[in-house]
Amino acid sequence: MIYDVGEERVNKVLKIGRKYLSWIQNSVLEGDLTPATFASLKREVCKVIKDDYDSVIFYTWRSERYTSREVIGKEKGSSEIFI
Amino acid sequence: MIYDVGEERVNKVLKIGRKYLSWIQNSVLEGDLTPATFASLKREVCKVIKDDYDSVIFYTWRSERYTSREVIGKEKGSSEIFI
């Protein structure tokens, strides 16, 4: 989950995100969700953002087998998916 | 490519990123790269960031078949991969 939202909504979006996912770095969270949990996360996010200004992107992949993640510099958060 | 870097390095990192990838939203770029091009992007990023402070994450997937992308709110940039 990667968000680019107005300053006044950042805390709200981050708070919702942290209920479901792990904080990775500034405006980036990661996690392993069921379809139902993912749906409720999106519902909550929809309620707080301004559709014509804010942008929240969800990248989803069914298995880590075809996806990899590489960090250059400092690993700020901790990932549950890519250990 | 998602970056969380010191204010004074944001423009440099964004400039490098835009040489290889499309801007999607604040600190997020996407693109389809060969291994060689990806390696040179990482080399350039390594030269400008501060390892003990900055964080740049590359999520890579070999095929879009197992990965999807969903935007809630406004689509700020334009993706070459997910059309």
Backbone of each chain as nested JSON, in Angstrom:
{
  "chains": [
    {"id": "A", "residues": [
      {"number": 1, "name": "MET", "atoms": {"N": [0.877, -1.181, 0.0], "CA": [0.0, 0.0, 0.0], "C": [0.912, 1.229, 0.0]}},
      {"number": 2, "name": "ILE", "atoms": {"N": [0.705, 2.09, -0.985], "CA": [1.535, 3.299, -1.083], "C": [0.589, 4.484, -1.205]}},
      {"number": 3, "name": "TYR", "atoms": {"N": [0.759, 5.456, -0.311], "CA": [-0.201, 6.558, -0.336], "C": [0.478, 7.899, -0.566]}},
      {"number": 4, "name": "ASP", "atoms": {"N": [-0.236, 8.736, -1.296], "CA": [0.208, 10.108, -1.596], "C": [-1.033, 10.955, -1.358]}},
      {"number": 5, "name": "VAL", "atoms": {"N": [-1.193, 11.425, -0.112], "CA": [-2.438, 12.107, 0.281], "C": [-2.12, 13.463, 0.9]}},
      {"number": 6, "name": "GLY", "atoms": {"N": [-3.142, 14.283, 1.001], "CA": [-2.98, 15.609, 1.593], "C": [-2.469, 15.507, 3.037]}},
      {"number": 7, "name": "GLU", "atoms": {"N": [-1.642, 16.476, 3.421], "CA": [-0.972, 16.48, 4.732], "C": [-1.974, 16.205, 5.868]}},
      {"number": 8, "name": "GLU", "atoms": {"N": [-3.16, 16.831, 5.761], "CA": [-4.142, 16.731, 6.856], "C": [-4.766, 15.337, 6.951]}},
      {"number": 9, "name": "ARG", "atoms": {"N": [-4.518, 14.468, 5.941], "CA": [-5.105, 13.119, 5.981], "C": [-4.046, 12.021, 6.182]}},
      {"number": 10, "name": "VAL", "atoms": {"N": [-2.767, 12.4, 6.181], "CA": [-1.692, 11.409, 6.273], "C": [-1.85, 10.547, 7.532]}},
      {"number": 11, "name": "ASN", "atoms": {"N": [-2.065, 11.174, 8.685], "CA": [-2.153, 10.387, 9.936], "C": [-3.313, 9.41, 9.921]}},
      {"number": 12, "name": "LYS", "atoms": {"N": [-4.441, 9.883, 9.385], "CA": [-5.626, 9.002, 9.326], "C": [-5.344, 7.785, 8.443]}},
      {"number": 13, "name": "VAL", "atoms": {"N": [-4.757, 8.042, 7.251], "CA": [-4.5, 6.936, 6.309], "C": [-3.456, 5.983, 6.9]}},
      {"number": 14, "name": "LEU", "atoms": {"N": [-2.428, 6.559, 7.542], "CA": [-1.373, 5.719, 8.134], "C": [-1.954, 4.858, 9.265]}},
      {"number": 15, "name": "LYS", "atoms": {"N": [-2.831, 5.469, 10.069], "CA": [-3.44, 4.74, 11.192], "C": [-4.249, 3.542, 10.677]}},
      {"number": 16, "name": "ILE", "atoms": {"N": [-5.024, 3.77, 9.618], "CA": [-5.805, 2.676, 9.025], "C": [-4.855, 1.606, 8.477]}},
      {"number": 17, "name": "GLY", "atoms": {"N": [-3.848, 2.064, 7.738], "CA": [-2.904, 1.123, 7.125], "C": [-2.25, 0.234, 8.176]}},
      {"number": 18, "name": "ARG", "atoms": {"N": [-1.874, 0.832, 9.314], "CA": [-1.145, 0.087, 10.365], "C": [-2.037, -0.936, 11.047]}},
      {"number": 19, "name": "LYS", "atoms": {"N": [-3.332, -0.782, 10.93], "CA": [-4.239, -1.786, 11.509], "C": [-4.121, -3.117, 10.748]}},
      {"number": 20, "name": "TYR", "atoms": {"N": [-3.727, -3.016, 9.476], "CA": [-3.738, -4.205, 8.612], "C": [-2.336, -4.622, 8.182]}},
      {"number": 21, "name": "LEU", "atoms": {"N": [-1.403, -3.629, 8.086], "CA": [-0.126, -3.865, 7.415], "C": [1.044, -3.393, 8.283]}},
      {"number": 22, "name": "SER", "atoms": {"N": [2.262, -3.719, 7.843], "CA": [3.458, -3.266, 8.559], "C": [4.043, -2.042, 7.861]}},
      {"number": 23, "name": "TRP", "atoms": {"N": [4.492, -1.096, 8.653], "CA": [5.118, 0.117, 8.112], "C": [6.493, -0.256, 7.562]}},
      {"number": 24, "name": "ILE", "atoms": {"N": [6.775, 0.164, 6.336], "CA": [8.042, -0.189, 5.694], "C": [8.921, 1.047, 5.572]}},
      {"number": 25, "name": "GLN", "atoms": {"N": [8.374, 2.077, 5.05], "CA": [9.087, 3.36, 4.976], "C": [8.056, 4.429, 4.701]}},
      {"number": 26, "name": "ASN", "atoms": {"N": [8.458, 5.654, 4.64], "CA": [7.556, 6.781, 4.428], "C": [6.539, 6.483, 3.334]}},
      {"number": 27, "name": "SER", "atoms": {"N": [5.258, 6.452, 3.687], "CA": [4.087, 6.208, 2.823], "C": [4.072, 4.831, 2.167]}},
      {"number": 28, "name": "VAL", "atoms": {"N": [4.747, 3.864, 2.759], "CA": [4.733, 2.486, 2.218], "C": [4.454, 1.49, 3.337]}},
      {"number": 29, "name": "LEU", "atoms": {"N": [3.428, 0.626, 3.126], "CA": [3.146, -0.454, 4.08], "C": [2.996, -1.763, 3.307]}},
      {"number": 30, "name": "GLU", "atoms": {"N": [3.27, -2.846, 3.998], "CA": [3.236, -4.164, 3.355], "C": [2.506, -5.133, 4.281]}},
      {"number": 31, "name": "GLY", "atoms": {"N": [1.907, -6.172, 3.704], "CA": [1.312, -7.198, 4.553], "C": [0.698, -8.31, 3.744]}},
      {"number": 32, "name": "ASP", "atoms": {"N": [0.297, -9.346, 4.468], "CA": [-0.287, -10.536, 3.843], "C": [-1.747, -10.576, 4.289]}},
      {"number": 33, "name": "LEU", "atoms": {"N": [-2.68, -10.312, 3.392], "CA": [-4.089, -10.17, 3.771], "C": [-4.955, -11.188, 3.039]}},
      {"number": 34, "name": "THR", "atoms": {"N": [-6.036, -11.556, 3.692], "CA": [-7.056, -12.347, 2.994], "C": [-7.865, -11.397, 2.121]}},
      {"number": 35, "name": "PRO", "atoms": {"N": [-8.575, -11.91, 1.113], "CA": [-9.415, -11.038, 0.292], "C": [-10.408, -10.225, 1.13]}},
      {"number": 36, "name": "ALA", "atoms": {"N": [-10.966, -10.832, 2.147], "CA": [-11.981, -10.132, 2.964], "C": [-11.334, -8.984, 3.736]}},
      {"number": 37, "name": "THR", "atoms": {"N": [-10.16, -9.241, 4.299], "CA": [-9.473, -8.192, 5.078], "C": [-9.028, -7.073, 4.159]}},
      {"number": 38, "name": "PHE", "atoms": {"N": [-8.551, -7.468, 2.977], "CA": [-8.115, -6.462, 1.992], "C": [-9.303, -5.57, 1.611]}},
      {"number": 39, "name": "ALA", "atoms": {"N": [-10.481, -6.18, 1.454], "CA": [-11.675, -5.409, 1.09], "C": [-12.017, -4.406, 2.2]}},
      {"number": 40, "name": "SER", "atoms": {"N": [-11.9, -4.816, 3.443], "CA": [-12.27, -3.869, 4.51], "C": [-11.228, -2.769, 4.645]}},
      {"number": 41, "name": "LEU", "atoms": {"N": [-9.949, -3.093, 4.387], "CA": [-8.921, -2.034, 4.37], "C": [-9.269, -0.98, 3.321]}},
      {"number": 42, "name": "LYS", "atoms": {"N": [-9.631, -1.438, 2.13], "CA": [-9.934, -0.489, 1.035], "C": [-11.173, 0.334, 1.378]}},
      {"number": 43, "name": "ARG", "atoms": {"N": [-12.164, -0.304, 1.998], "CA": [-13.373, 0.444, 2.389], "C": [-13.009, 1.57, 3.359]}},
      {"number": 44, "name": "GLU", "atoms": {"N": [-12.191, 1.239, 4.34], "CA": [-11.812, 2.249, 5.344], "C": [-11.036, 3.395, 4.685]}},
      {"number": 45, "name": "VAL", "atoms": {"N": [-10.117, 3.035, 3.784], "CA": [-9.309, 4.068, 3.109], "C": [-10.219, 4.976, 2.275]}},
      {"number": 46, "name": "CYS", "atoms": {"N": [-11.185, 4.351, 1.577], "CA": [-12.108, 5.127, 0.736], "C": [-12.845, 6.191, 1.538]}},
      {"number": 47, "name": "LYS", "atoms": {"N": [-13.151, 5.873, 2.798], "CA": [-13.934, 6.794, 3.63], "C": [-13.156, 8.043, 4.024]}},
      {"number": 48, "name": "VAL", "atoms": {"N": [-11.815, 7.956, 4.086], "CA": [-11.066, 9.101, 4.63], "C": [-10.371, 9.938, 3.555]}},
      {"number": 49, "name": "ILE", "atoms": {"N": [-10.207, 9.389, 2.344], "CA": [-9.418, 10.159, 1.363], "C": [-10.313, 11.042, 0.503]}},
      {"number": 50, "name": "LYS", "atoms": {"N": [-9.653, 12.04, -0.121], "CA": [-10.344, 12.939, -1.058], "C": [-10.074, 12.422, -2.472]}},
      {"number": 51, "name": "ASP", "atoms": {"N": [-11.106, 11.887, -3.093], "CA": [-10.943, 11.199, -4.381], "C": [-10.282, 12.05, -5.455]}},
      {"number": 52, "name": "ASP", "atoms": {"N": [-10.513, 13.332, -5.417], "CA": [-10.004, 14.165, -6.523], "C": [-8.594, 14.692, -6.238]}},
      {"number": 53, "name": "TYR", "atoms": {"N": [-8.037, 14.327, -5.084], "CA": [-6.704, 14.855, -4.738], "C": [-5.751, 13.73, -4.313]}},
      {"number": 54, "name": "ASP", "atoms": {"N": [-6.244, 12.846, -3.441], "CA": [-5.386, 11.811, -2.868], "C": [-5.254, 10.599, -3.8]}},
      {"number": 55, "name": "SER", "atoms": {"N": [-4.127, 9.87, -3.607], "CA": [-3.912, 8.651, -4.403], "C": [-3.355, 7.567, -3.495]}},
      {"number": 56, "name": "VAL", "atoms": {"N": [-4.025, 6.411, -3.474], "CA": [-3.54, 5.265, -2.701], "C": [-3.445, 4.098, -3.679]}},
      {"number": 57, "name": "ILE", "atoms": {"N": [-2.251, 3.508, -3.803], "CA": [-2.063, 2.4, -4.743], "C": [-1.812, 1.104, -3.963]}},
      {"number": 58, "name": "PHE", "atoms": {"N": [-2.495, 0.08, -4.366], "CA": [-2.278, -1.254, -3.79], "C": [-1.66, -2.147, -4.858]}},
      {"number": 59, "name": "TYR", "atoms": {"N": [-0.458, -2.614, -4.609], "CA": [0.136, -3.634, -5.473], "C": [-0.104, -4.967, -4.773]}},
      {"number": 60, "name": "THR", "atoms": {"N": [-0.725, -5.893, -5.484], "CA": [-0.975, -7.198, -4.855], "C": [-0.356, -8.304, -5.704]}},
      {"number": 61, "name": "TRP", "atoms": {"N": [0.178, -9.298, -5.035], "CA": [0.678, -10.46, -5.778], "C": [0.296, -11.714, -5.017]}},
      {"number": 62, "name": "ARG", "atoms": {"N": [-0.088, -12.733, -5.794], "CA": [-0.626, -13.946, -5.188], "C": [0.451, -14.788, -4.533]}},
      {"number": 63, "name": "SER", "atoms": {"N": [1.682, -14.648, -5.007], "CA": [2.739, -15.456, -4.381], "C": [4.037, -14.68, -4.452]}},
      {"number": 64, "name": "GLU", "atoms": {"N": [4.879, -14.859, -3.426], "CA": [6.168, -14.157, -3.437], "C": [7.11, -14.776, -4.461]}},
      {"number": 65, "name": "ARG", "atoms": {"N": [6.716, -15.931, -5.012], "CA": [7.64, -16.633, -5.909], "C": [8.015, -15.766, -7.104]}},
      {"number": 66, "name": "TYR", "atoms": {"N": [7.105, -14.921, -7.587], "CA": [7.386, -14.168, -8.821], "C": [7.722, -12.717, -8.522]}},
      {"number": 67, "name": "THR", "atoms": {"N": [7.868, -12.403, -7.256], "CA": [8.1, -11.008, -6.885], "C": [9.302, -10.944, -5.96]}},
      {"number": 68, "name": "SER", "atoms": {"N": [10.13, -9.941, -6.145], "CA": [11.236, -9.805, -5.194], "C": [11.347, -8.35, -4.785]}},
      {"number": 69, "name": "ARG", "atoms": {"N": [12.061, -8.129, -3.737], "CA": [12.153, -6.798, -3.138], "C": [13.594, -6.553, -2.717]}},
      {"number": 70, "name": "GLU", "atoms": {"N": [14.107, -5.406, -3.102], "CA": [15.504, -5.12, -2.826], "C": [15.589, -3.722, -2.225]}},
      {"number": 71, "name": "VAL", "atoms": {"N": [16.35, -3.606, -1.169], "CA": [16.467, -2.294, -0.514], "C": [17.884, -1.773, -0.721]}},
      {"number": 72, "name": "ILE", "atoms": {"N": [17.988, -0.542, -1.188], "CA": [19.298, 0.13, -1.257], "C": [19.277, 1.2, -0.184]}},
      {"number": 73, "name": "GLY", "atoms": {"N": [20.336, 1.184, 0.647], "CA": [20.386, 2.126, 1.761], "C": [19.876, 1.452, 3.012]}},
      {"number": 74, "name": "LYS", "atoms": {"N": [19.128, 2.19, 3.801], "CA": [18.717, 1.725, 5.12], "C": [17.341, 1.068, 5.05]}},
      {"number": 75, "name": "GLU", "atoms": {"N": [17.195, -0.127, 5.678], "CA": [15.876, -0.761, 5.795], "C": [15.174, -0.117, 6.988]}},
      {"number": 76, "name": "LYS", "atoms": {"N": [14.183, 0.707, 6.741], "CA": [13.591, 1.508, 7.815], "C": [12.562, 0.717, 8.603]}},
      {"number": 77, "name": "GLY", "atoms": {"N": [11.672, 0.01, 7.893], "CA": [10.639, -0.755, 8.608], "C": [11.018, -2.22, 8.608]}},
      {"number": 78, "name": "SER", "atoms": {"N": [10.01, -3.076, 8.887], "CA": [10.316, -4.512, 8.841], "C": [9.19, -5.215, 8.082]}},
      {"number": 79, "name": "SER", "atoms": {"N": [9.624, -6.051, 7.135], "CA": [8.645, -6.697, 6.269], "C": [8.286, -8.075, 6.793]}},
      {"number": 80, "name": "GLU", "atoms": {"N": [6.984, -8.406, 6.765], "CA": [6.556, -9.761, 7.131], "C": [6.629, -10.686, 5.925]}},
      {"number": 81, "name": "ILE", "atoms": {"N": [6.549, -10.092, 4.737], "CA": [6.442, -10.923, 3.541], "C": [7.833, -11.334, 3.086]}},
      {"number": 82, "name": "PHE", "atoms": {"N": [8.689, -10.347, 2.867], "CA": [10.021, -10.649, 2.346], "C": [10.98, -10.709, 3.528]}},
      {"number": 83, "name": "ILE", "atoms": {"N": [11.331, -11.951, 3.949], "CA": [12.203, -12.034, 5.138], "C": [13.643, -12.288, 4.69]}}
    ]},
    {"id": "B", "residues": [
      {"number": 1, "name": "MET", "atoms": {"N": [9.908, 1.335, -7.972], "CA": [10.956, 2.011, -7.202], "C": [10.282, 3.001, -6.258]}},
      {"number": 2, "name": "ILE", "atoms": {"N": [10.536, 2.842, -4.993], "CA": [9.92, 3.725, -3.983], "C": [11.039, 4.272, -3.116]}},
      {"number": 3, "name": "TYR", "atoms": {"N": [11.082, 5.594, -3.031], "CA": [12.211, 6.167, -2.287], "C": [11.743, 7.004, -1.104]}},
      {"number": 4, "name": "ASP", "atoms": {"N": [12.539, 6.94, -0.056], "CA": [12.32, 7.72, 1.17], "C": [13.7, 8.257, 1.526]}},
      {"number": 5, "name": "VAL", "atoms": {"N": [13.997, 9.453, 1.005], "CA": [15.361, 9.98, 1.135], "C": [15.317, 11.394, 1.701]}},
      {"number": 6, "name": "GLY", "atoms": {"N": [16.473, 11.849, 2.153], "CA": [16.57, 13.204, 2.71], "C": [16.156, 14.255, 1.681]}},
      {"number": 7, "name": "GLU", "atoms": {"N": [15.516, 15.315, 2.173], "CA": [14.968, 16.38, 1.326], "C": [15.974, 16.854, 0.268]}},
      {"number": 8, "name": "GLU", "atoms": {"N": [17.238, 16.996, 0.714], "CA": [18.259, 17.558, -0.184], "C": [18.651, 16.587, -1.295]}},
      {"number": 9, "name": "ARG", "atoms": {"N": [18.188, 15.314, -1.209], "CA": [18.553, 14.335, -2.257], "C": [17.34, 13.92, -3.1]}},
      {"number": 10, "name": "VAL", "atoms": {"N": [16.158, 14.379, -2.751], "CA": [14.943, 13.957, -3.461], "C": [15.049, 14.263, -4.959]}},
      {"number": 11, "name": "ASN", "atoms": {"N": [15.433, 15.468, -5.321], "CA": [15.489, 15.833, -6.747], "C": [16.489, 14.968, -7.517]}},
      {"number": 12, "name": "LYS", "atoms": {"N": [17.617, 14.705, -6.891], "CA": [18.641, 13.883, -7.568], "C": [18.095, 12.477, -7.822]}},
      {"number": 13, "name": "VAL", "atoms": {"N": [17.477, 11.893, -6.776], "CA": [16.979, 10.512, -6.902], "C": [15.829, 10.463, -7.917]}},
      {"number": 14, "name": "LEU", "atoms": {"N": [14.956, 11.484, -7.867], "CA": [13.832, 11.526, -8.813], "C": [14.342, 11.664, -10.254]}},
      {"number": 15, "name": "LYS", "atoms": {"N": [15.35, 12.493, -10.447], "CA": [15.927, 12.716, -11.776], "C": [16.48, 11.409, -12.347]}},
      {"number": 16, "name": "ILE", "atoms": {"N": [17.194, 10.671, -11.511], "CA": [17.742, 9.376, -11.947], "C": [16.587, 8.417, -12.268]}},
      {"number": 17, "name": "GLY", "atoms": {"N": [15.624, 8.365, -11.349], "CA": [14.487, 7.445, -11.547], "C": [13.762, 7.701, -12.855]}},
      {"number": 18, "name": "ARG", "atoms": {"N": [13.594, 8.986, -13.182], "CA": [12.833, 9.356, -14.39], "C": [13.575, 9.018, -15.673]}},
      {"number": 19, "name": "LYS", "atoms": {"N": [14.879, 8.827, -15.557], "CA": [15.646, 8.419, -16.757], "C": [15.243, 6.996, -17.168]}},
      {"number": 20, "name": "TYR", "atoms": {"N": [14.797, 6.219, -16.182], "CA": [14.553, 4.785, -16.447], "C": [13.069, 4.422, -16.332]}},
      {"number": 21, "name": "LEU", "atoms": {"N": [12.323, 5.181, -15.518], "CA": [10.977, 4.743, -15.135], "C": [9.965, 5.872, -15.308]}},
      {"number": 22, "name": "SER", "atoms": {"N": [8.671, 5.525, -15.169], "CA": [7.616, 6.539, -15.255], "C": [7.2, 6.96, -13.853]}},
      {"number": 23, "name": "TRP", "atoms": {"N": [6.967, 8.261, -13.69], "CA": [6.522, 8.769, -12.392], "C": [5.086, 8.349, -12.163]}},
      {"number": 24, "name": "ILE", "atoms": {"N": [4.78, 7.799, -11.027], "CA": [3.429, 7.311, -10.726], "C": [2.757, 8.205, -9.697]}},
      {"number": 25, "name": "GLN", "atoms": {"N": [3.424, 8.434, -8.631], "CA": [2.944, 9.362, -7.606], "C": [4.117, 9.722, -6.72]}},
      {"number": 26, "name": "ASN", "atoms": {"N": [3.925, 10.589, -5.768], "CA": [4.98, 11.035, -4.874], "C": [5.844, 9.877, -4.408]}},
      {"number": 27, "name": "SER", "atoms": {"N": [7.121, 9.889, -4.774], "CA": [8.166, 8.909, -4.428], "C": [7.9, 7.501, -4.964]}},
      {"number": 28, "name": "VAL", "atoms": {"N": [7.13, 7.399, -6.02], "CA": [6.868, 6.081, -6.633], "C": [7.063, 6.162, -8.143]}},
      {"number": 29, "name": "LEU", "atoms": {"N": [7.915, 5.261, -8.69], "CA": [8.082, 5.171, -10.141], "C": [7.956, 3.715, -10.555]}},
      {"number": 30, "name": "GLU", "atoms": {"N": [7.566, 3.522, -11.807], "CA": [7.346, 2.167, -12.323], "C": [7.962, 2.058, -13.707]}},
      {"number": 31, "name": "GLY", "atoms": {"N": [8.323, 0.835, -14.089], "CA": [8.796, 0.664, -15.46], "C": [9.171, -0.77, -15.736]}},
      {"number": 32, "name": "ASP", "atoms": {"N": [9.437, -1.037, -17.015], "CA": [9.781, -2.375, -17.481], "C": [11.239, -2.316, -17.925]}},
      {"number": 33, "name": "LEU", "atoms": {"N": [12.138, -2.925, -17.176], "CA": [13.574, -2.792, -17.443], "C": [14.221, -4.143, -17.735]}},
      {"number": 34, "name": "THR", "atoms": {"N": [15.268, -4.108, -18.513], "CA": [16.094, -5.307, -18.685], "C": [16.988, -5.423, -17.445]}},
      {"number": 35, "name": "PRO", "atoms": {"N": [17.524, -6.621, -17.18], "CA": [18.439, -6.757, -16.031], "C": [19.609, -5.765, -16.094]}},
      {"number": 36, "name": "ALA", "atoms": {"N": [20.131, -5.542, -17.286], "CA": [21.296, -4.647, -17.417], "C": [20.9, -3.204, -17.078]}},
      {"number": 37, "name": "THR", "atoms": {"N": [19.75, -2.786, -17.568], "CA": [19.302, -1.405, -17.308], "C": [18.971, -1.239, -15.835]}},
      {"number": 38, "name": "PHE", "atoms": {"N": [18.38, -2.271, -15.272], "CA": [18.037, -2.233, -13.835], "C": [19.328, -2.096, -13.013]}},
      {"number": 39, "name": "ALA", "atoms": {"N": [20.357, -2.814, -13.423], "CA": [21.642, -2.755, -12.695], "C": [22.221, -1.336, -12.769]}},
      {"number": 40, "name": "SER", "atoms": {"N": [22.123, -0.698, -13.921], "CA": [22.72, 0.655, -13.998], "C": [21.877, 1.661, -13.22]}},
      {"number": 41, "name": "LEU", "atoms": {"N": [20.557, 1.458, -13.193], "CA": [19.713, 2.332, -12.348], "C": [20.148, 2.221, -10.887]}},
      {"number": 42, "name": "LYS", "atoms": {"N": [20.345, 1.011, -10.418], "CA": [20.725, 0.817, -9.001], "C": [22.104, 1.425, -8.725]}},
      {"number": 43, "name": "ARG", "atoms": {"N": [23.013, 1.271, -9.685], "CA": [24.367, 1.848, -9.497], "C": [24.261, 3.363, -9.326]}},
      {"number": 44, "name": "GLU", "atoms": {"N": [23.462, 3.998, -10.198], "CA": [23.334, 5.458, -10.124], "C": [22.704, 5.884, -8.784]}},
      {"number": 45, "name": "VAL", "atoms": {"N": [21.683, 5.133, -8.372], "CA": [21.018, 5.47, -7.099], "C": [22.008, 5.334, -5.94]}},
      {"number": 46, "name": "CYS", "atoms": {"N": [22.794, 4.268, -5.981], "CA": [23.777, 4.026, -4.906], "C": [24.722, 5.216, -4.748]}},
      {"number": 47, "name": "LYS", "atoms": {"N": [25.076, 5.849, -5.859], "CA": [26.062, 6.942, -5.828], "C": [25.517, 8.192, -5.147]}},
      {"number": 48, "name": "VAL", "atoms": {"N": [24.197, 8.389, -5.152], "CA": [23.678, 9.677, -4.645], "C": [23.036, 9.562, -3.263]}},
      {"number": 49, "name": "ILE", "atoms": {"N": [22.702, 8.355, -2.806], "CA": [21.989, 8.299, -1.524], "C": [22.961, 8.149, -0.35]}},
      {"number": 50, "name": "LYS", "atoms": {"N": [22.435, 8.46, 0.844], "CA": [23.203, 8.284, 2.082], "C": [22.752, 6.977, 2.717]}},
      {"number": 51, "name": "ASP", "atoms": {"N": [23.643, 5.99, 2.699], "CA": [23.273, 4.623, 3.109], "C": [22.685, 4.528, 4.507]}},
      {"number": 52, "name": "ASP", "atoms": {"N": [23.12, 5.391, 5.373], "CA": [22.683, 5.235, 6.777], "C": [21.405, 6.025, 7.071]}},
      {"number": 53, "name": "TYR", "atoms": {"N": [20.879, 6.676, 6.024], "CA": [19.68, 7.515, 6.271], "C": [18.58, 7.237, 5.24]}},
      {"number": 54, "name": "ASP", "atoms": {"N": [18.981, 7.166, 3.972], "CA": [18.002, 7.029, 2.876], "C": [17.607, 5.564, 2.65]}},
      {"number": 55, "name": "SER", "atoms": {"N": [16.393, 5.413, 2.079], "CA": [15.927, 4.046, 1.771], "C": [15.255, 4.06, 0.4]}},
      {"number": 56, "name": "VAL", "atoms": {"N": [15.736, 3.183, -0.489], "CA": [15.114, 3.047, -1.805], "C": [14.765, 1.568, -1.982]}},
      {"number": 57, "name": "ILE", "atoms": {"N": [13.48, 1.288, -2.227], "CA": [13.05, -0.102, -2.369], "C": [12.644, -0.377, -3.821]}},
      {"number": 58, "name": "PHE", "atoms": {"N": [13.128, -1.472, -4.328], "CA": [12.73, -1.918, -5.672], "C": [11.91, -3.195, -5.536]}},
      {"number": 59, "name": "TYR", "atoms": {"N": [10.672, -3.117, -5.949], "CA": [9.854, -4.33, -6.052], "C": [9.926, -4.774, -7.511]}},
      {"number": 60, "name": "THR", "atoms": {"N": [10.302, -6.008, -7.741], "CA": [10.401, -6.482, -9.128], "C": [9.541, -7.734, -9.286]}},
      {"number": 61, "name": "TRP", "atoms": {"N": [8.916, -7.837, -10.455], "CA": [8.173, -9.087, -10.736], "C": [8.407, -9.447, -12.19]}},
      {"number": 62, "name": "ARG", "atoms": {"N": [8.544, -10.761, -12.415], "CA": [8.927, -11.221, -13.742], "C": [7.754, -11.135, -14.718]}},
      {"number": 63, "name": "SER", "atoms": {"N": [6.544, -11.18, -14.192], "CA": [5.425, -11.106, -15.138], "C": [4.259, -10.408, -14.459]}},
      {"number": 64, "name": "GLU", "atoms": {"N": [3.471, -9.666, -15.228], "CA": [2.313, -8.995, -14.622], "C": [1.21, -10.004, -14.306]}},
      {"number": 65, "name": "ARG", "atoms": {"N": [1.374, -11.225, -14.759], "CA": [0.304, -12.196, -14.587], "C": [-0.024, -12.425, -13.118]}},
      {"number": 66, "name": "TYR", "atoms": {"N": [0.977, -12.323, -12.235], "CA": [0.743, -12.653, -10.818], "C": [0.66, -11.41, -9.957]}},
      {"number": 67, "name": "THR", "atoms": {"N": [0.691, -10.262, -10.61], "CA": [0.705, -9.019, -9.835], "C": [-0.401, -8.114, -10.342]}},
      {"number": 68, "name": "SER", "atoms": {"N": [-1.087, -7.439, -9.433], "CA": [-2.08, -6.472, -9.91], "C": [-1.913, -5.176, -9.126]}},
      {"number": 69, "name": "ARG", "atoms": {"N": [-2.513, -4.157, -9.645], "CA": [-2.324, -2.822, -9.096], "C": [-3.668, -2.119, -9.111]}},
      {"number": 70, "name": "GLU", "atoms": {"N": [-4.015, -1.541, -7.983], "CA": [-5.324, -0.906, -7.855], "C": [-5.127, 0.48, -7.273]}},
      {"number": 71, "name": "VAL", "atoms": {"N": [-5.783, 1.449, -7.856], "CA": [-5.643, 2.827, -7.352], "C": [-6.968, 3.257, -6.735]}},
      {"number": 72, "name": "ILE", "atoms": {"N": [-6.896, 3.766, -5.52], "CA": [-8.081, 4.376, -4.889], "C": [-7.819, 5.879, -4.881]}},
      {"number": 73, "name": "GLY", "atoms": {"N": [-8.804, 6.636, -5.37], "CA": [-8.608, 8.085, -5.46], "C": [-8.119, 8.433, -6.838]}},
      {"number": 74, "name": "LYS", "atoms": {"N": [-7.209, 9.388, -6.905], "CA": [-6.772, 9.95, -8.179], "C": [-5.532, 9.23, -8.708]}},
      {"number": 75, "name": "GLU", "atoms": {"N": [-5.549, 8.859, -10.003], "CA": [-4.357, 8.291, -10.641], "C": [-3.487, 9.47, -11.049]}},
      {"number": 76, "name": "LYS", "atoms": {"N": [-2.384, 9.697, -10.342], "CA": [-1.592, 10.91, -10.561], "C": [-0.666, 10.782, -11.762]}},
      {"number": 77, "name": "GLY", "atoms": {"N": [0.032, 9.649, -11.854], "CA": [0.969, 9.471, -12.961], "C": [0.367, 8.537, -13.983]}},
      {"number": 78, "name": "SER", "atoms": {"N": [1.247, 7.992, -14.87], "CA": [0.717, 7.045, -15.862], "C": [1.642, 5.835, -15.911]}},
      {"number": 79, "name": "SER", "atoms": {"N": [1.024, 4.675, -15.832], "CA": [1.808, 3.451, -15.77], "C": [1.963, 2.839, -17.149]}},
      {"number": 80, "name": "GLU", "atoms": {"N": [3.181, 2.387, -17.454], "CA": [3.415, 1.665, -18.717], "C": [3.108, 0.189, -18.536]}},
      {"number": 81, "name": "ILE", "atoms": {"N": [3.191, -0.277, -17.317], "CA": [3.09, -1.722, -17.1], "C": [1.619, -2.11, -16.974]}},
      {"number": 82, "name": "PHE", "atoms": {"N": [0.924, -1.453, -16.03], "CA": [-0.472, -1.812, -15.788], "C": [-1.358, -0.863, -16.597]}},
      {"number": 83, "name": "ILE", "atoms": {"N": [-1.89, -1.321, -17.754], "CA": [-2.694, -0.39, -18.586], "C": [-4.174, -0.693, -18.373]}}
    ]}
  ]
}
